[in-house]
Amino acid sequence: MSGLSFEEQGLLAPVERAPILTHTLDWAAINSGTANLDGLAAMATRLADAFAALPGEVRLVDPAPVEKVDSQGRSREVVHGRHLVLSVRPEAERRVILTGHMDTVYPLDHPFQACDWLDTNTLHGPGTADMKGGLAVMLAGLAAYERGDPTLGYDVLVNSDEETGSLSSAPLIADLARGKLAALTYEPALPGGQMARARPGSGNYAVVVHGRSAHAGRNPEDGRNAVLAASDLALRLAAMRRPGLSVNPAKIEGGAPNNTVPDLAVLHFNMRPATPEHAAEAQAYITAAVAQVSAAHEVHMHVHGHVSRPPKAITAKTEALYGLVSKAAADLGQPMSWKDTGGVCDGNNIAACGVPVLDTMGVLGGSIHSPDEYLLADSLDARARLTALVLHRLDRHGVLPT
């Protein structure tokens, strides 16, 4: 740590692993699957109490309305938990945003509900890496930063719906991100310990297909098979895959008894464009394919969905932020490497607001979204120190290119 100033050494010295681990274990013991509203409410209360130790105002914000297409092709409202926002020094000329999420992928009835130690440094448990540990790191890093006579203002956003696309928090993300100097998001490091660079965009779609029912033996020619049309469209969408564009037809719902031509089907698919140009080309292809299949099968198709996570491009400001973080990590004795990834997160939404974002500031660990999820405990205090040092240097002399 020879690259640290005397002031920086004093700022970081009090950071200890034990309280960060305590928060992680406490929060991981709460099931906060995205659909578990009671668990999310309990989690929001715990987080509000913990983040109230920082200066500023903590508030819980109601989610924006979200609709989802069900298996019968009907739009229904999906209820989400409230989102936590902390605003510190809102009057400051230079402000940043730090984001994380309180929800996990594990529903209330999932068998993976408790933590245990695999060895002295490996904590196995639901949401430990993604991202209860990251939230604890963020809190500890901010607490350390506040000890250094800070002037930088910041907003903290912890949403309740990141694992399902942040649809109910997207307006809030955009509102808080606009105009910020930089952003730090506390997703875990990539499996090899690398920090994420570029990310593709992502959009989830549902295509509702209405055909015409008929008896499969007496008059099948009068029917218009919705399942067959949905399958045709799925094949055409799959053929759209190419470098820079991933398309995954994931599920077809609907159908009818074996003696009936099915008149309803719902095709669900995900699209991941590497650039806005890929996204525009894909949208034009989808529109054309839907028109062609509708005409060929004499069915009606209605497309729901859009690219809700825009592609995250690397700009000059982003490179400047990455350089500042790399230097801070090196000065802390934390070697850092970088890698593009196919995953998406709230960093995509923040980057779309023109704000440079580093979105893997959370813990080191692995096997996220599985019963094998774990975190490495020594990354808790290491990443908290990195957070504090990055904020301190942004405060003192971190002017990013305009």
QUIBELJO-V556232 format. One record per pair of residues at least 12 apart in sequence whose C-alpha atoms are under 10 Angstrom apart, sorted by the first residue. I is the first residue (numbers start at 1). J is the second residue. Records with the same first field share a line. If there is no record, write none. Layout:
# QUIBELJO-V556232
I->J  J
This chain:
# QUIBELJO-V556232
1->328  329  330  331  332  333  334
2->330  331  332  333
3->327  328  330  331  332  333
4->328  330  331  332  389
5->331
7->148  392
8->145  148  385  388  389  392  393
9->332  389
10->144  147  148
11->143  144  145  146  147  148  149  385  388  389  392
12->141  144  145  147  148  332  381  382  384  385  386  388  389
13->144  385
14->144  147  385
15->140  141  143  144  380  381  382  384  385  388
16->140  380  381  382  384  385
17->137  140  377  378  379  380  381  382  384
18->377  380  381
19->136  140  380  381
20->133  134  135  136  137  138  139  140  141  377  380  381  384
21->123  128  132  133  136  137  377  378  380  381
22->133  136
23->46  47  50  132  133  135  136  137  139  140
24->123  125  127  128  129  131  132  133  134  135  136  137  377  380
25->114  115  116  123  125  126  127  128  132  133  136
26->43  46  132
27->42  43  44  46  47  102  126  127  128  131  132  133  135  136
28->43  102  104  113  114  115  125  126  127  128  129  130  131  132  133
29->43  113  114  115  125  126  127  128  132
30->42  43  46  108  113  114  126  127  132
31->43  102  103  104  105  106  107  108  109  110  112  113  114  126  127
32->44  81  102  103  104  105  106  107  108  126  127  160
33->102  103  104  105  106  107  108  109  110  126  127  160  161  163
34->79  80  81  101  102  103  104  105  106  107  108  160  161  162  163  164
35->78  79  80  81  103  104  105  106  107  108  160  161  164
36->79  80  81  103  104  106  107  108  109
37->79  80  81  82  103  108  160
38->81  108
39->81  102  103  107  108
40->80  81  82  83  102  103  104  159  160  161
41->60  81  82  83  102  160
43->81  102  103  160
44->59  60  81  82  83  84  102  103  158  159  160
45->60  84
47->84  102  135  136  139  158
48->60  84  85  86
50->136  139
51->84  85  86  136  138  139  140  142  143  156
52->86
53->139  143
54->86  87  88  139  140  142  143  146
55->86  87  88  89  143  146
56->86  87  88  89  90  153  154  155
57->85  86  87  88  89  90  155
58->84  85  86  87  88  155  156  157
59->82  83  84  85  86  87  157
60->81  82  83  84  85  86  157  158  159
61->81  82  83  84  85  157  159  169  172
62->80  81  82  83  84  168  169  172
63->79  80  81  82  83  159  160  161  166  167  168  169  170  171  172
64->79  80  81  82  166  167  168  169  170  171  172
65->77  78  79  80  167  168  169
66->78  79  80  166  167  168  169
67->79  167  168  304
68->205  206  304  305
69->205  206  207  208  266  268  304  305
70->206  208  253  266
71->206  208  252  253  254  264  265  266  267
72->208  253  254  264  265  266
73->206  207  208  209  210  253  254  264  265  266  267  302  304
74->208  266
75->304
78->168
79->168
80->159  160  161  166  167  168  169
81->102  103  159  160  161  168  169
82->158  159  160  161  168  169
83->101  102  157  158  159  160  161  168  169  172
84->99  100  101  102  156  157  158  159  160
85->99  155  156  157  158  159  172  176
86->98  154  155  156  157  158
87->153  154  155  156  157  176
88->151  152  153  154  155  156
89->150  151  152  153  154  155
90->152  153  154  155
91->152  153  154
92->151  152  153  154
93->151  152  153  180  181
94->151  152  153  154  179  180  181  182  394  395  399
95->151  152  153  154  155  177  179  180  181  182  183  394  395
96->152  153  154  155  156  176  177  178  179  180  181  182  183  184  355  356  357  391  394  395
97->153  154  155  156  157  173  176  177  178  179  180  181  182  183  184  185  350  355  357
98->135  138  142  154  155  156  157  158  176  177  182  183  184  185  186  357  358  359  361  387
99->134  135  138  155  156  157  158  159  173  177  183  184  185  186  187  346  347  350  359  361
100->130  131  132  134  135  138  156  157  158  159  160  162  184  185  186  187  345  346  347  359  361  362
101->130  131  132  134  135  157  158  159  160  161  162  163  166  185  186  187  346
102->127  130  131  132  134  135  158  159  160  161  162  163
103->127  130  131  132  158  159  160  161  162  163  164
104->126  127  128  130  131  132  160  161  162  163  164  368  369
105->126  127  130  161  162  163  164  368  369  370
106->126  127  369  370  371
110->126  371
111->126  371
112->125  126  127  370  371  372  373
113->125  126  127  371
114->126  127
115->127  128  373  374
116->374
117->374  375
118->374
119->376
120->376  377  378
121->374  375  376  377  378  379
122->365  374  375  376  377  378
123->365  373  374  375  376  377
124->365  366  367  371  372  373  374  375  376
125->368  370  371  372  373  374  375
126->368  369  370  371  372  373  374  375
127->368  369  370  371  373  374  375
128->188  363  365  366  368  373  374  375  376  377
129->186  187  188  189  362  363  364  365  366  367  368  369  373  374  375  376  377
130->163  186  187  188  189  362  363  364  365  366  367  368  369  373  374  375
131->186  187  188  362  363  368  375
132->186  187  188  362  363
133->186  187  188  362  363  364  365  374  375  376  377  379  380
134->185  186  187  188  189  360  361  362  363  364  375  379  380  383  384
135->158  185  186  187  361  362  363
136->186  362  363  380  381  384
137->186  361  362  363  379  380  381  382  383  384  385  386  387  388
138->156  184  185  186  361  362  363  380  383  384  385  386  387  388
139->156  384  387  388
140->380  381  383  384  385  387  388
141->380  381  382  383  384  385  386  387  388  389  390  391
142->154  156  384  385  387  388  389  391  392
143->384  387  388
144->384  385  387  388  389  391  392
145->384  385  387  388  389  390  391  392  395
146->388  391  392
147->388
148->388  392
149->392  395
150->391  392  395  396
151->392  395  396
152->181  391  392  394  395  396
153->180  181  395
154->176  180  181  182  183  391
155->176  177  180  183
156->176  183  184  185
157->169  172  173  176  177  185
158->173  185  186
159->172  173  346
162->344  345  346
163->344  345  346  369
164->204  345
165->202  203  204  308  309  344  345  346
166->308  309  345  346  349
167->308  309
169->346
170->308  309  346  349  350
171->349
173->346  347  349  350  353
174->349  350  351  352  353
175->350  353
176->350  353
177->349  350  351  352  353  354  355  356  357
178->350  351  352  353  354  355
179->353  354  355
180->350  353  354  355  356
181->317  321  354  355  356  357  394  398  399  400  401  402
182->317  318  321  350  351  354  355  356  357  358  391  394  400
183->318  321  347  350  351  355  356  357  358  359
184->321  347  350  356  357  358  359  360  361  362  387  390  391
185->345  346  347  350  357  358  359  360  361  362
186->346  347  358  359  360  361  362  363  383  387
187->345  346  347  358  359  360  361  362  363  364
188->359  360  361  362  363  364  365  366  368  375
189->338  359  360  361  362  363  364  365  366
190->338  339  340  341  343  360  362  363  364  365  366  368
191->364  365  366  367  368
192->337  338  339  364  365  366
193->335  336  337  338  339  360  363  364  365  366
194->335  336  337  338  339  340  360  364
195->322  326  336  337  338  339  340  341  358  359  360  361  362  364
196->337  338  339  340  341  342  343  344  358  359  360  361
197->312  313  314  318  319  322  337  338  339  340  341  357  358  359  360
198->274  311  312  313  314  315  318  338  339  340  341  342  343  344  347  348  358
199->272  273  274  275  309  310  311  312  313  314  339  340  341  342  343  344  345  347  348
200->244  245  246  271  272  273  274  275  276  278  279  309  310  311  312  313  340  341  342  343  344  345  348
201->245  246  271  272  273  274  275  276  278  279  307  308  309  310  311  312  313  342  343  344  345  348  349
202->245  246  247  270  271  272  273  274  279  306  307  308  309  310  311  342  343  344  345  348
203->247  269  270  271  272  273  279  305  306  307  308  309  310
204->248  249  250  268  269  270  271  272  304  305  306  307  308  309
205->249  266  267  268  269  270  271  303  304  305  306  307
206->249  251  252  266  267  268  269  270  302  303  304  305  306
207->230  233  234  252  265  266  267  268  269  290  300  301  302  303  304  305
208->226  230  252  253  254  264  265  266  267  268  300  301  302  303  304
209->225  226  227  228  229  230  254  263  264  265  266  267  290  294  299  300  301  302  303
210->224  225  226  227  229  230  262  263  264  265  266  294  298  299  300  301  302
211->223  224  225  226  227  228  229  261  262  263  264  265  294  297  298  299  300  301
212->224  225  226  260  261  262  263  264  298  299  300
213->225  226  256  260  261  262  263  264
214->259  260  261  262  263
215->257  258  259  260  261  262
216->257  258  259  260  261  262
217->259  260  261
218->259  260
219->260  261
220->259  260  261
221->261
222->261
223->260  261  262  263  297  298  299
224->261  262  263  264  297  298  299  300
225->255  256  260  261  262  263  264  265  297  298  299
226->254  255  256  261  262  263  264  265  266  294  297  298  299  300  301
227->252  253  254  255  256  261  262  263  264  265  266  267
228->255  261  262  263  265  297
229->264  265  267  290  293  294  295  296  297  298  299  300  301
230->251  252  253  254  264  265  266  267  268  290  293  294  297  299  301
231->249  251  252  265  266  267  293
232->289  290  293  294  296  297
233->249  267  286  289  290  292  293  294
234->247  248  249  250  251  252  267  268  269  289
235->249
236->249  285  286  289  290  293
237->249  269  270  271  282  285  286  289  290
238->269  271
240->271  282  285  286
241->271  272  273  282
242->273  278
243->273  274  278
244->272  273  274  275  277  278  279
245->271  272  273  274  275  278  279  281  282
246->270  271  272  273  274  278  282  342
247->269  270  271  272  273  282
248->268  269  270  271  272
249->267  268  269  270  271
250->267  268  269  270
251->266  267  268  269
252->265  266  267  268  269
253->265  266  267  268
254->266  267
263->299
264->299  300
265->301
266->301  302  303
267->303
268->303  304  305
269->305
270->305  306  307
271->283  306  307
272->307  309  310  311  342  343  344
273->307  309  310  311  342
274->310  311  312  313  342
275->310  311  312  313
276->307  310  311  312  313
277->311
278->311
279->306  307  310  311
280->307
283->306  307
286->303
287->303
290->302  303
308->348  349
309->344  345  346  347  348  349  350  351  352
310->344  345  346  347  348  349  350  351  352
311->344  347  348  349  351  352
312->344  345  346  347  348  349  350  351  352  354  356  357
313->348  351  352  354  356
314->351  356  357
315->351  354  355  356  401
316->356  400  401  402
317->354  355  356  357  399  400  401  402
318->351  354  355  356  357  358  400  401
319->356  357  358  400  401
320->356  398  399  400  401
321->356  357  358  390  394  398  399  400  401
322->338  356  357  358
324->389  390  393  394  398  399  400
325->358  361  386  387  389  390  391  393  394
326->338  386  390
327->390
328->385  386  387  388  389  390  393
329->382  383  385  386  387  389  390
330->386
331->386  389
332->382  383  385  386  389
333->382
334->379  382  383  386
344->359
345->359  360
346->359
347->359  360
356->400
361->383  384  386  387
362->379  380  383  384  387
363->375  376  377  378  379  380  381  382  383  384
364->376  377  378  379  380  382  383
365->377  379
